[in-house]
Amino acid sequence: MSVRWRELMSGTWIGVMAGKVWYLKQDDFNVFYQVFEPSVNKSKESEKKCSQDFSQDKKPFVGIECYTQEESLKESCCRHIKLEHAQKESKAASHLQTDHLAARVPDNMMQEDYVGILREYFQLEVDIENLYEKWSAEDAYFKSVAGNFGGIRLLRQDPVENLFSFICASNNNIARISSMVEKLCDHFGRPITEVNGRLYHDFPCVDVLAQDGVQKKLRELGFGYRAEFIVSSAKSVMEKGGLSWLLSLRCGSFEKARSELMKLRGVGEKVADCVCLMSLDKTCAVPVDTHVWKFAAKHYLPALKMAKTLTTKRYQEISKHFQNIWGNYAGWAQCVLYAAQLKHMKSIASSRNGDTSEPMIKKLKH
């Protein structure tokens, strides 16, 4: 669950990722970003423009332009560094030759591979256009929807942040979930840097959430019964090996990862599936909530229209049905249809007047 991004103005977002504060925006073929690095006194900043080609060769990043914060966008585009790209023989997207970048960009402008972080976070190696074509060929309803919701892809989120954000989400709304996650960060997370008068914090490490006194503090902050779930799950994760254990679940089967997660307090089927899908690389996982249940009953499984509750049996029936239709990336396809049910996404699609050329890199809030 990604609830730490805020839209500052139309199309410009600020949020925390990989221990840094980011500005992000995009146009048809580019992702623009500004990074605020952790610093004791003053944040170290670098601003870059990554050229992204979604047309013929489907290469996520084919070049990079670097410029200093003091320059205006118009001026800075006059001085830039272009990089060649190396294409792999497989169908995987091409990768920037970042060793060339490090050699040609001044030390104070490149502390690490920001492009690599963005590539991983937006999972740009996934050929989303090919997947849309495949899903459309197998599913008439998906085809009828996909034209207005092109380019939707899942974020590859930090498993600790994602897990505990979903535990906060129990019987909650987005506004309150966001507030709780920010409280976790502000009270238990490492300070990163100040941007526009606001101090940003990283998401707390799991060992911090497992400490004595955390549950009491969380109750004081209004977390209610979720306070016990958070601390209990944090302690369980630490007993199993902490972050290393969570990351190890990426290597095993979906069934194993799901089963292990459901042993944690506050983690049921939906939360386990969401964490598997969004953080553990289990692309076949299909989380089912009210939105998914409704469009499944309306367009795929009409017998579910008579059902009054979403039982475990019906949950599994819906998940399996979509996995059979959409295959290994069923969870990604489900998110496209999920987005199509949301009012703000319908508004975006309507404002684009059917123009599907612009990639829509959006956060899907389950």
Solvent accessible surface area in square Angstrom, and as a share of the most:
residue,aa,sasa,rsa
1,M,2,0.01
2,S,8,0.05
3,V,10,0.06
4,R,17,0.06
5,W,17,0.06
6,R,100,0.37
7,E,88,0.40
8,L,68,0.34
9,M,127,0.57
10,S,114,0.73
11,G,35,0.34
12,T,20,0.11
13,W,58,0.20
14,I,3,0.01
15,G,0,0.00
16,V,12,0.07
17,M,15,0.07
18,A,64,0.49
19,G,11,0.11
20,K,15,0.06
21,V,0,0.00
22,W,0,0.00
23,Y,39,0.15
24,L,16,0.08
25,K,86,0.37
26,Q,54,0.24
27,D,57,0.29
28,D,54,0.28
29,F,101,0.42
30,N,23,0.12
31,V,5,0.03
32,F,26,0.11
33,Y,5,0.02
34,Q,25,0.11
35,V,0,0.00
36,F,15,0.06
37,E,14,0.06
38,P,43,0.27
39,S,40,0.25
40,V,150,0.86
41,N,147,0.76
42,K,157,0.67
43,S,15,0.10
44,K,105,0.45
45,E,45,0.20
46,S,9,0.06
47,E,43,0.19
48,K,1,0.00
49,K,33,0.14
50,C,0,0.00
51,S,19,0.13
52,Q,4,0.02
53,D,35,0.18
54,F,57,0.24
55,S,62,0.40
56,Q,165,0.73
57,D,66,0.34
58,K,81,0.34
59,K,10,0.04
60,P,9,0.06
61,F,1,0.00
62,V,37,0.21
63,G,2,0.02
64,I,0,0.00
65,E,13,0.06
66,C,6,0.04
67,Y,6,0.02
68,T,49,0.28
69,Q,89,0.39
70,E,150,0.67
71,E,43,0.19
72,S,56,0.36
73,L,80,0.40
74,K,174,0.74
75,E,109,0.49
76,S,0,0.00
77,C,46,0.28
78,C,113,0.67
79,R,131,0.48
80,H,79,0.35
81,I,34,0.17
82,K,101,0.43
83,L,8,0.04
84,E,133,0.60
85,H,66,0.29
86,A,46,0.35
87,Q,124,0.55
88,K,110,0.46
89,E,188,0.84
90,S,69,0.44
91,K,192,0.81
92,A,40,0.31
93,A,12,0.09
94,S,1,0.01
95,H,70,0.31
96,L,13,0.06
97,Q,53,0.23
98,T,45,0.26
99,D,97,0.51
100,H,83,0.37
101,L,1,0.00
102,A,66,0.51
103,A,88,0.68
104,R,137,0.50
105,V,7,0.04
106,P,74,0.46
107,D,125,0.65
108,N,118,0.61
109,M,20,0.09
110,M,28,0.12
111,Q,89,0.39
112,E,76,0.34
113,D,50,0.26
114,Y,2,0.01
115,V,0,0.00
116,G,24,0.23
117,I,30,0.15
118,L,0,0.00
119,R,22,0.08
120,E,86,0.38
121,Y,24,0.09
122,F,14,0.06
123,Q,17,0.07
124,L,4,0.02
125,E,80,0.36
126,V,15,0.08
127,D,51,0.27
128,I,15,0.07
129,E,76,0.34
130,N,69,0.35
131,L,20,0.10
132,Y,25,0.09
133,E,100,0.45
134,K,110,0.46
135,W,1,0.00
136,S,24,0.15
137,A,88,0.68
138,E,116,0.52
139,D,9,0.05
140,A,87,0.68
141,Y,48,0.18
142,F,0,0.00
143,K,131,0.56
144,S,82,0.53
145,V,20,0.11
146,A,9,0.07
147,G,41,0.39
148,N,69,0.36
149,F,13,0.06
150,G,12,0.11
151,G,16,0.15
152,I,3,0.01
153,R,9,0.03
154,L,7,0.04
155,L,8,0.04
156,R,57,0.21
157,Q,17,0.07
158,D,71,0.37
159,P,3,0.02
160,V,11,0.06
161,E,34,0.15
162,N,0,0.00
163,L,0,0.00
164,F,0,0.00
165,S,1,0.00
166,F,3,0.01
167,I,1,0.00
168,C,0,0.00
169,A,20,0.15
170,S,36,0.23
171,N,140,0.72
172,N,35,0.18
173,N,93,0.47
174,I,64,0.32
175,A,79,0.61
176,R,102,0.37
177,I,5,0.03
178,S,28,0.18
179,S,50,0.32
180,M,6,0.02
181,V,0,0.00
182,E,36,0.16
183,K,72,0.31
184,L,0,0.00
185,C,0,0.00
186,D,70,0.36
187,H,89,0.40
188,F,37,0.15
189,G,11,0.11
190,R,119,0.43
191,P,77,0.48
192,I,6,0.03
193,T,9,0.05
194,E,107,0.48
195,V,6,0.04
196,N,133,0.68
197,G,66,0.63
198,R,85,0.31
199,L,85,0.42
200,Y,12,0.04
201,H,21,0.10
202,D,35,0.18
203,F,17,0.07
204,P,3,0.02
205,C,85,0.51
206,V,7,0.04
207,D,66,0.34
208,V,38,0.22
209,L,0,0.00
210,A,17,0.13
211,Q,97,0.43
212,D,136,0.70
213,G,52,0.50
214,V,7,0.04
215,Q,61,0.27
216,K,141,0.60
217,K,73,0.31
218,L,0,0.00
219,R,114,0.41
220,E,113,0.51
221,L,32,0.16
222,G,35,0.34
223,F,0,0.00
224,G,31,0.30
225,Y,88,0.34
226,R,13,0.05
227,A,0,0.00
228,E,62,0.28
229,F,40,0.17
230,I,0,0.00
231,V,8,0.05
232,S,31,0.20
233,S,0,0.00
234,A,0,0.00
235,K,86,0.37
236,S,31,0.20
237,V,0,0.00
238,M,75,0.34
239,E,147,0.66
240,K,78,0.33
241,G,45,0.43
242,G,4,0.04
243,L,79,0.40
244,S,82,0.53
245,W,34,0.12
246,L,0,0.00
247,L,66,0.33
248,S,59,0.38
249,L,11,0.05
250,R,52,0.19
251,C,121,0.73
252,G,39,0.37
253,S,58,0.37
254,F,30,0.13
255,E,116,0.52
256,K,111,0.47
257,A,1,0.00
258,R,38,0.14
259,S,59,0.38
260,E,15,0.07
261,L,0,0.00
262,M,75,0.33
263,K,130,0.55
264,L,6,0.03
265,R,104,0.38
266,G,27,0.26
267,V,11,0.07
268,G,36,0.34
269,E,32,0.14
270,K,62,0.26
271,V,22,0.13
272,A,0,0.00
273,D,3,0.02
274,C,0,0.00
275,V,0,0.00
276,C,0,0.00
277,L,4,0.02
278,M,7,0.03
279,S,0,0.00
280,L,0,0.00
281,D,58,0.30
282,K,15,0.06
283,T,27,0.15
284,C,35,0.21
285,A,0,0.00
286,V,1,0.01
287,P,1,0.01
288,V,3,0.02
289,D,23,0.12
290,T,75,0.44
291,H,73,0.32
292,V,1,0.00
293,W,41,0.14
294,K,133,0.56
295,F,5,0.02
296,A,0,0.00
297,A,8,0.06
298,K,141,0.60
299,H,71,0.32
300,Y,31,0.12
301,L,27,0.14
302,P,89,0.56
303,A,86,0.67
304,L,9,0.05
305,K,125,0.53
306,M,167,0.74
307,A,19,0.14
308,K,185,0.79
309,T,82,0.48
310,L,55,0.27
311,T,58,0.33
312,T,88,0.51
313,K,166,0.70
314,R,72,0.26
315,Y,9,0.04
316,Q,54,0.24
317,E,79,0.35
318,I,0,0.00
319,S,7,0.05
320,K,111,0.47
321,H,52,0.23
322,F,0,0.00
323,Q,36,0.16
324,N,127,0.65
325,I,42,0.21
326,W,4,0.01
327,G,28,0.27
328,N,117,0.60
329,Y,64,0.24
330,A,0,0.00
331,G,0,0.00
332,W,4,0.01
333,A,0,0.00
334,Q,0,0.00
335,C,0,0.00
336,V,1,0.00
337,L,0,0.00
338,Y,6,0.02
339,A,0,0.00
340,A,10,0.07
341,Q,52,0.23
342,L,24,0.12
343,K,179,0.76
344,H,103,0.46
345,M,1,0.00
346,K,105,0.44
347,S,69,0.44
348,I,46,0.23
349,A,10,0.08
350,S,79,0.51
351,S,80,0.52
352,R,29,0.11
353,N,137,0.70
354,G,46,0.44
355,D,75,0.39
356,T,67,0.39
357,S,65,0.42
358,E,58,0.26
359,P,11,0.07
360,M,6,0.02
361,I,26,0.13
362,K,47,0.20
363,K,27,0.11
364,L,16,0.08
365,K,61,0.26
366,H,17,0.08
